[in-house]
Amino acid sequence: MKQNNLRSLCECALFTAAAMVLSYLEIPLGISFGGFGGSLSLVMIPLVLCAVRWGLVPGLCTGFAFGLLKYFFSGGWALNVESMLLDYTVAYMAVGLAGVLRCRANTAWLAALIGCFARFLVHFVSGITIYAAYAGPIFGIDGGCVIYSILYNGSYMLPNTVLTVVSIALLSYPLGKFLRCEDLRSLH
């Protein structure tokens, strides 16, 4: 069992490192005013792969670690501590919810959808609680912070979700044994 724990730790660290590298390769996207806005990137792919391979807790921990690293090393911006926690650590940690479908290559695309939707929900909550005061003055949107948060976060999360789900679906066959954890069964 110790060998499996060490392997889990090492692979999760590698998935985190892969996500960090991919975070530098992003395309600005979404509703962007004053330099704020989301981007299109591949960072959720390694996070989902980790969660599907190792499960919920390692997936959540990997997302949390990536969120912290992304904030501190990729020029993260936050209005306050709460926004840093929600928009980086908790949001990427939520991608780890893909781990509820552990070791299932045939439903890895669904795991990706679960993780991406969970991340969107965290950003949505952040938008209606932390950034609500800025919705009107910046965007000129009448109708409240809910519409603002859906439009703002949906403008970059929807393309990211499509990209991640399609990528995971395409990778699930060539990585089938890896995602089904067949190599781990011999270590028990």
Backbone as CSV, one residue per row, in Angstrom:
resi,resn,N_x,N_y,N_z,CA_x,CA_y,CA_z,C_x,C_y,C_z
1,MET,0.818,-1.204,0.000,0.000,0.000,0.000,0.860,1.267,0.000
2,LYS,2.033,1.222,0.669,2.903,2.394,0.687,3.355,2.771,-0.722
3,GLN,3.588,1.747,-1.544,4.021,2.006,-2.911,2.935,2.752,-3.684
4,ASN,1.683,2.387,-3.450,0.568,3.065,-4.109,0.442,4.512,-3.637
5,ASN,0.638,4.759,-2.336,0.564,6.129,-1.814,1.664,6.997,-2.402
6,LEU,2.861,6.452,-2.483,3.974,7.198,-3.064,3.719,7.470,-4.546
7,ARG,3.207,6.478,-5.231,2.907,6.650,-6.654,1.820,7.704,-6.851
8,SER,0.802,7.670,-6.019,-0.271,8.664,-6.081,0.292,10.066,-5.882
9,LEU,1.109,10.227,-4.868,1.700,11.534,-4.576,2.548,12.029,-5.749
10,CYS,3.369,11.140,-6.302,4.237,11.536,-7.418,3.433,11.880,-8.668
11,GLU,2.442,11.049,-8.987,1.638,11.331,-10.179,0.826,12.608,-10.016
12,CYS,0.279,12.827,-8.832,-0.488,14.063,-8.603,0.411,15.287,-8.731
13,ALA,1.653,15.171,-8.261,2.607,16.274,-8.418,2.911,16.516,-9.896
14,LEU,3.033,15.439,-10.661,3.284,15.583,-12.099,2.089,16.197,-12.822
15,PHE,0.883,15.791,-12.434,-0.312,16.393,-13.031,-0.391,17.883,-12.680
16,THR,-0.034,18.231,-11.460,-0.022,19.640,-11.053,0.994,20.422,-11.880
17,ALA,2.180,19.841,-12.056,3.219,20.497,-12.856,2.765,20.663,-14.308
18,ALA,2.120,19.640,-14.853,1.616,19.733,-16.233,0.580,20.848,-16.354
19,ALA,-0.301,20.942,-15.372,-1.307,22.008,-15.386,-0.637,23.377,-15.289
20,MET,0.412,23.486,-14.483,1.124,24.768,-14.366,1.746,25.168,-15.700
21,VAL,2.385,24.227,-16.369,2.984,24.523,-17.675,1.898,24.967,-18.652
22,LEU,0.781,24.244,-18.659,-0.316,24.593,-19.567,-0.953,25.939,-19.221
23,SER,-0.832,26.364,-17.963,-1.427,27.650,-17.571,-0.722,28.834,-18.230
24,TYR,0.501,28.629,-18.678,1.224,29.700,-19.362,0.860,29.776,-20.844
25,LEU,0.151,28.763,-21.330,-0.275,28.720,-22.733,-1.772,28.949,-22.791
26,GLU,-2.171,30.186,-22.657,-3.596,30.486,-22.633,-3.925,31.610,-23.605
27,ILE,-5.173,31.594,-24.034,-5.678,32.608,-24.955,-6.698,33.452,-24.205
28,PRO,-6.495,34.775,-24.083,-7.488,35.616,-23.404,-8.853,35.453,-24.063
29,LEU,-9.868,35.369,-23.223,-11.195,35.048,-23.719,-12.224,35.619,-22.769
30,GLY,-13.408,35.780,-23.231,-14.503,36.180,-22.363,-14.701,37.676,-22.339
31,ILE,-15.662,38.066,-21.558,-15.968,39.476,-21.366,-14.830,40.057,-20.554
32,SER,-14.080,40.967,-21.126,-12.908,41.484,-20.443,-12.929,43.002,-20.455
33,PHE,-13.036,43.566,-19.280,-12.988,45.011,-19.123,-11.902,45.345,-18.119
34,GLY,-11.048,46.261,-18.455,-10.000,46.663,-17.539,-8.966,45.574,-17.306
35,GLY,-8.791,44.686,-18.251,-7.790,43.643,-18.105,-8.275,42.401,-17.389
36,PHE,-9.508,42.415,-16.921,-10.027,41.253,-16.224,-10.784,40.388,-17.207
37,GLY,-10.683,39.137,-17.054,-11.405,38.230,-17.933,-10.779,36.864,-17.899
38,GLY,-11.535,35.892,-18.313,-11.046,34.528,-18.327,-10.186,34.263,-19.549
39,SER,-9.741,33.036,-19.645,-8.920,32.645,-20.775,-9.235,31.208,-21.149
40,LEU,-8.870,30.859,-22.357,-9.026,29.497,-22.844,-7.703,28.784,-22.618
41,SER,-7.743,27.700,-21.879,-6.511,26.962,-21.613,-6.821,25.485,-21.413
42,LEU,-5.770,24.715,-21.340,-5.878,23.264,-21.198,-5.625,22.802,-19.766
43,VAL,-5.614,23.707,-18.804,-5.206,23.351,-17.442,-6.103,22.320,-16.771
44,MET,-7.365,22.278,-17.139,-8.257,21.333,-16.455,-8.050,19.897,-16.915
45,ILE,-7.424,19.692,-18.060,-7.225,18.329,-18.563,-6.376,17.497,-17.604
46,PRO,-5.169,17.949,-17.204,-4.413,17.126,-16.253,-5.106,16.992,-14.893
47,LEU,-5.847,18.007,-14.479,-6.556,17.917,-13.201,-7.643,16.851,-13.258
48,VAL,-8.363,16.793,-14.367,-9.401,15.769,-14.535,-8.766,14.386,-14.648
49,LEU,-7.692,14.266,-15.415,-7.016,12.974,-15.542,-6.562,12.460,-14.183
50,CYS,-6.020,13.334,-13.368,-5.585,12.954,-12.024,-6.761,12.485,-11.182
51,ALA,-7.848,13.226,-11.223,-9.018,12.881,-10.413,-9.631,11.553,-10.851
52,VAL,-9.721,11.338,-12.160,-10.292,10.079,-12.648,-9.381,8.912,-12.272
53,ARG,-8.099,9.115,-12.330,-7.153,8.037,-12.020,-7.076,7.741,-10.530
54,TRP,-7.019,8.754,-9.696,-6.745,8.544,-8.275,-7.944,8.752,-7.370
55,GLY,-8.994,9.360,-7.843,-10.189,9.496,-7.032,-10.412,10.899,-6.496
56,LEU,-11.417,10.992,-5.651,-11.916,12.276,-5.174,-10.898,13.053,-4.339
57,VAL,-10.376,12.459,-3.284,-9.482,13.201,-2.375,-8.189,13.621,-3.072
58,PRO,-7.480,12.722,-3.761,-6.294,13.194,-4.486,-6.635,14.230,-5.564
59,GLY,-7.791,14.079,-6.208,-8.210,15.059,-7.211,-8.451,16.429,-6.604
60,LEU,-9.131,16.450,-5.458,-9.374,17.724,-4.770,-8.063,18.363,-4.321
61,CYS,-7.168,17.554,-3.766,-5.880,18.080,-3.289,-5.026,18.608,-4.440
62,THR,-5.046,17.910,-5.561,-4.286,18.356,-6.733,-4.831,19.682,-7.255
63,GLY,-6.147,19.797,-7.322,-6.753,21.054,-7.752,-6.432,22.202,-6.807
64,PHE,-6.473,21.924,-5.509,-6.147,22.940,-4.508,-4.700,23.409,-4.672
65,ALA,-3.780,22.442,-4.803,-2.361,22.784,-4.962,-2.142,23.595,-6.236
66,PHE,-2.786,23.174,-7.326,-2.641,23.919,-8.576,-3.182,25.335,-8.439
67,GLY,-4.338,25.488,-7.798,-4.923,26.812,-7.618,-3.993,27.759,-6.876
68,LEU,-3.364,27.256,-5.818,-2.397,28.082,-5.079,-1.206,28.452,-5.956
69,LEU,-0.652,27.454,-6.632,0.504,27.718,-7.488,0.156,28.681,-8.617
70,LYS,-1.010,28.512,-9.209,-1.425,29.406,-10.299,-1.537,30.843,-9.798
71,TYR,-2.107,31.015,-8.615,-2.245,32.364,-8.077,-0.872,33.004,-7.854
72,PHE,0.024,32.278,-7.224,1.302,32.868,-6.836,2.332,32.935,-7.962
73,PHE,2.256,32.025,-8.928,3.299,31.988,-9.955,2.832,32.366,-11.356
74,SER,1.543,32.521,-11.561,1.048,32.867,-12.900,0.375,34.228,-12.922
75,GLY,0.772,35.096,-12.040,0.227,36.447,-12.049,-1.232,36.517,-11.665
76,GLY,-1.609,35.774,-10.640,-2.995,35.782,-10.189,-3.405,37.142,-9.637
77,TRP,-4.667,37.456,-9.783,-5.202,38.717,-9.287,-6.410,38.415,-8.428
78,ALA,-6.498,39.107,-7.308,-7.652,38.922,-6.434,-8.011,40.251,-5.799
79,LEU,-9.294,40.451,-5.617,-9.803,41.652,-4.975,-9.491,41.628,-3.484
80,ASN,-9.604,40.444,-2.893,-9.332,40.250,-1.470,-9.013,38.776,-1.238
81,VAL,-8.797,38.409,0.001,-8.448,37.025,0.328,-9.562,36.067,-0.084
82,GLU,-10.797,36.486,0.129,-11.924,35.624,-0.230,-11.957,35.339,-1.726
83,SER,-11.703,36.360,-2.533,-11.720,36.137,-3.980,-10.545,35.265,-4.413
84,MET,-9.405,35.391,-3.755,-8.268,34.525,-4.064,-8.617,33.078,-3.746
85,LEU,-9.223,32.869,-2.594,-9.592,31.505,-2.210,-10.629,30.916,-3.158
86,LEU,-11.677,31.685,-3.451,-12.736,31.159,-4.318,-12.273,31.000,-5.766
87,ASP,-11.670,32.024,-6.330,-11.356,32.013,-7.758,-10.135,31.180,-8.128
88,TYR,-9.328,30.832,-7.176,-8.152,30.019,-7.484,-8.210,28.674,-6.760
89,THR,-8.052,28.682,-5.446,-7.927,27.398,-4.751,-9.208,26.577,-4.780
90,VAL,-10.323,27.145,-4.378,-11.573,26.379,-4.324,-12.073,26.057,-5.734
91,ALA,-11.925,26.982,-6.663,-12.400,26.739,-8.034,-11.671,25.562,-8.677
92,TYR,-10.354,25.547,-8.580,-9.612,24.435,-9.178,-9.739,23.168,-8.343
93,MET,-9.922,23.324,-7.056,-10.189,22.160,-6.215,-11.491,21.492,-6.653
94,ALA,-12.470,22.289,-7.046,-13.761,21.754,-7.483,-13.624,20.867,-8.720
95,VAL,-12.622,21.128,-9.549,-12.388,20.269,-10.712,-12.111,18.839,-10.248
96,GLY,-11.543,18.705,-9.064,-11.264,17.385,-8.501,-12.500,16.553,-8.227
97,LEU,-13.678,17.173,-8.259,-14.917,16.400,-8.105,-15.093,15.395,-9.240
98,ALA,-14.316,15.546,-10.290,-14.313,14.538,-11.357,-13.927,13.170,-10.805
99,GLY,-13.282,13.162,-9.663,-12.854,11.915,-9.035,-13.980,11.030,-8.539
100,VAL,-15.217,11.518,-8.564,-16.339,10.650,-8.174,-16.501,9.507,-9.178
101,LEU,-15.956,9.658,-10.372,-15.999,8.597,-11.380,-14.604,7.993,-11.549
102,ARG,-14.020,7.558,-10.463,-12.656,7.040,-10.435,-12.527,5.743,-11.236
103,CYS,-11.437,5.647,-11.947,-11.047,4.441,-12.699,-12.094,4.009,-13.719
104,ARG,-12.713,4.962,-14.368,-13.722,4.660,-15.395,-13.390,5.437,-16.667
105,ALA,-12.682,4.803,-17.552,-12.277,5.471,-18.794,-13.474,5.801,-19.673
106,ASN,-14.485,4.935,-19.666,-15.623,5.158,-20.561,-16.508,6.324,-20.125
107,THR,-16.399,6.762,-18.879,-17.169,7.926,-18.422,-16.258,9.089,-18.025
108,ALA,-15.033,9.067,-18.509,-14.100,10.152,-18.178,-14.620,11.494,-18.686
109,TRP,-15.307,11.493,-19.826,-15.878,12.738,-20.358,-16.920,13.302,-19.389
110,LEU,-17.707,12.407,-18.759,-18.708,12.846,-17.790,-18.030,13.384,-16.534
111,ALA,-16.945,12.736,-16.134,-16.164,13.230,-14.999,-15.648,14.635,-15.294
112,ALA,-15.176,14.855,-16.518,-14.701,16.185,-16.920,-15.829,17.202,-16.855
113,LEU,-17.002,16.814,-17.305,-18.160,17.710,-17.258,-18.520,18.058,-15.817
114,ILE,-18.478,17.074,-14.934,-18.765,17.312,-13.510,-17.752,18.291,-12.923
115,GLY,-16.467,18.051,-13.173,-15.425,18.928,-12.645,-15.509,20.346,-13.182
116,CYS,-15.761,20.473,-14.475,-15.868,21.806,-15.090,-17.091,22.561,-14.580
117,PHE,-18.205,21.854,-14.456,-19.420,22.500,-13.954,-19.237,22.931,-12.501
118,ALA,-18.558,22.109,-11.715,-18.292,22.474,-10.320,-17.427,23.731,-10.253
119,ARG,-16.428,23.824,-11.129,-15.592,25.030,-11.159,-16.430,26.242,-11.542
120,PHE,-17.297,26.097,-12.547,-18.176,27.198,-12.933,-19.027,27.647,-11.748
121,LEU,-19.581,26.699,-10.997,-20.420,27.056,-9.845,-19.648,27.873,-8.816
122,VAL,-18.395,27.511,-8.577,-17.579,28.282,-7.625,-17.361,29.695,-8.149
123,HIS,-17.025,29.825,-9.422,-16.848,31.166,-10.006,-18.163,31.949,-9.985
124,PHE,-19.269,31.269,-10.224,-20.583,31.901,-10.183,-20.862,32.453,-8.786
125,VAL,-20.614,31.651,-7.759,-20.816,32.100,-6.373,-19.898,33.277,-6.066
126,SER,-18.668,33.211,-6.518,-17.740,34.324,-6.328,-18.272,35.587,-6.998
127,GLY,-18.830,35.427,-8.184,-19.370,36.577,-8.914,-20.551,37.228,-8.231
128,ILE,-21.437,36.424,-7.630,-22.625,37.013,-7.001,-22.380,37.455,-5.566
129,THR,-21.286,37.017,-4.964,-21.015,37.425,-3.582,-19.913,38.471,-3.481
130,ILE,-18.830,38.282,-4.185,-17.675,39.172,-4.037,-17.676,40.300,-5.061
131,TYR,-17.953,39.966,-6.306,-17.840,40.951,-7.382,-19.155,41.627,-7.734
132,ALA,-20.214,41.334,-7.014,-21.538,41.885,-7.332,-21.548,43.407,-7.339
133,ALA,-20.808,44.020,-6.452,-20.792,45.479,-6.367,-20.205,46.122,-7.621
134,TYR,-19.397,45.369,-8.357,-18.737,45.911,-9.537,-19.494,45.611,-10.823
135,ALA,-20.516,44.781,-10.743,-21.236,44.346,-11.944,-21.842,45.518,-12.705
136,GLY,-22.559,46.364,-12.025,-23.204,47.493,-12.685,-22.231,48.509,-13.232
137,PRO,-21.336,49.046,-12.388,-20.425,50.085,-12.871,-19.497,49.631,-13.998
138,ILE,-19.031,48.401,-13.945,-18.080,47.947,-14.963,-18.791,47.514,-16.234
139,PHE,-19.830,46.717,-16.077,-20.477,46.121,-17.242,-21.741,46.843,-17.675
140,GLY,-22.288,47.695,-16.823,-23.518,48.391,-17.163,-24.699,47.452,-17.328
141,ILE,-24.708,46.379,-16.559,-25.771,45.379,-16.674,-26.832,45.645,-15.623
142,ASP,-28.069,45.820,-16.087,-29.193,45.894,-15.165,-29.748,44.484,-15.023
143,GLY,-30.257,44.175,-13.864,-30.817,42.846,-13.676,-30.064,42.040,-12.651
144,GLY,-29.086,42.647,-12.066,-28.480,42.006,-10.925,-27.214,41.223,-11.182
145,CYS,-26.702,40.809,-10.059,-25.415,40.133,-10.067,-25.497,38.711,-10.620
146,VAL,-26.673,38.108,-10.615,-26.805,36.749,-11.146,-26.552,36.747,-12.647
147,ILE,-27.172,37.690,-13.354,-26.968,37.787,-14.804,-25.510,38.111,-15.101
148,TYR,-24.965,39.055,-14.339,-23.554,39.414,-14.511,-22.664,38.190,-14.350
149,SER,-22.872,37.438,-13.287,-22.008,36.303,-13.001,-22.143,35.203,-14.049
150,ILE,-23.359,34.961,-14.510,-23.561,33.949,-15.556,-22.870,34.377,-16.851
151,LEU,-23.063,35.640,-17.254,-22.454,36.126,-18.495,-20.933,36.156,-18.411
152,TYR,-20.437,36.725,-17.338,-18.988,36.881,-17.201,-18.294,35.527,-17.112
153,ASN,-18.734,34.695,-16.188,-18.072,33.406,-15.987,-18.396,32.409,-17.095
154,GLY,-19.595,32.483,-17.622,-19.951,31.597,-18.724,-19.195,31.897,-19.997
155,SER,-18.787,33.168,-20.172,-18.104,33.557,-21.408,-16.756,32.867,-21.578
156,TYR,-16.123,32.460,-20.495,-14.864,31.722,-20.634,-14.970,30.282,-20.142
157,MET,-15.905,30.011,-19.226,-16.022,28.637,-18.726,-16.690,27.705,-19.738
158,LEU,-17.622,28.202,-20.519,-18.265,27.337,-21.515,-17.255,26.837,-22.556
159,PRO,-16.451,27.717,-23.172,-15.439,27.208,-24.114,-14.412,26.291,-23.441
160,ASN,-14.014,26.615,-22.209,-13.076,25.748,-21.490,-13.683,24.385,-21.200
161,THR,-14.962,24.373,-20.859,-15.643,23.109,-20.582,-15.712,22.255,-21.836
162,VAL,-16.100,22.858,-22.947,-16.172,22.115,-24.212,-14.795,21.564,-24.576
163,LEU,-13.773,22.401,-24.480,-12.411,21.978,-24.800,-11.966,20.823,-23.906
164,THR,-12.234,20.923,-22.621,-11.812,19.886,-21.681,-12.572,18.586,-21.900
165,VAL,-13.887,18.663,-22.027,-14.700,17.453,-22.201,-14.335,16.741,-23.504
166,VAL,-14.191,17.484,-24.587,-13.823,16.874,-25.869,-12.422,16.267,-25.792
167,SER,-11.485,16.979,-25.181,-10.113,16.464,-25.053,-10.077,15.183,-24.232
168,ILE,-10.788,15.166,-23.116,-10.828,13.971,-22.265,-11.498,12.819,-23.011
169,ALA,-12.563,13.109,-23.748,-13.234,12.060,-24.530,-12.276,11.468,-25.566
170,LEU,-11.496,12.327,-26.218,-10.538,11.846,-27.212,-9.380,11.084,-26.574
171,LEU,-8.986,11.470,-25.371,-7.877,10.806,-24.679,-8.294,9.526,-23.962
172,SER,-9.579,9.344,-23.736,-10.013,8.216,-22.910,-9.740,6.859,-23.556
173,TYR,-9.719,6.787,-24.875,-9.394,5.496,-25.493,-7.893,5.204,-25.431
174,PRO,-7.022,6.107,-25.920,-5.593,5.788,-25.842,-5.072,5.683,-24.405
175,LEU,-5.700,6.372,-23.476,-5.293,6.290,-22.065,-6.207,5.369,-21.268
176,GLY,-6.928,4.497,-21.952,-7.918,3.640,-21.303,-7.382,2.839,-20.137
177,LYS,-6.276,2.124,-20.330,-5.713,1.311,-19.241,-5.282,2.193,-18.073
178,PHE,-4.709,3.334,-18.396,-4.263,4.283,-17.372,-5.456,4.802,-16.571
179,LEU,-6.524,5.183,-17.261,-7.699,5.732,-16.584,-8.522,4.660,-15.874
180,ARG,-8.443,3.417,-16.341,-9.131,2.321,-15.653,-8.304,1.787,-14.492
181,CYS,-7.117,2.341,-14.294,-6.226,1.988,-13.178,-5.773,0.534,-13.248
182,GLU,-5.683,-0.032,-14.442,-5.284,-1.433,-14.577,-3.871,-1.674,-14.075
183,ASP,-2.985,-0.711,-14.250,-1.615,-0.883,-13.770,-1.524,-0.802,-12.247
184,LEU,-2.502,-0.199,-11.601,-2.477,-0.071,-10.142,-2.968,-1.331,-9.448
185,ARG,-3.785,-2.110,-10.115,-4.351,-3.311,-9.489,-3.272,-4.320,-9.137
186,SER,-2.208,-4.358,-9.901,-1.130,-5.305,-9.613,-0.300,-4.887,-8.404
187,LEU,-0.445,-3.647,-7.962,0.328,-3.154,-6.819,-0.343,-3.432,-5.484
188,HIS,-1.613,-3.820,-5.487,-2.328,-4.029,-4.219,-1.864,-5.274,-3.531
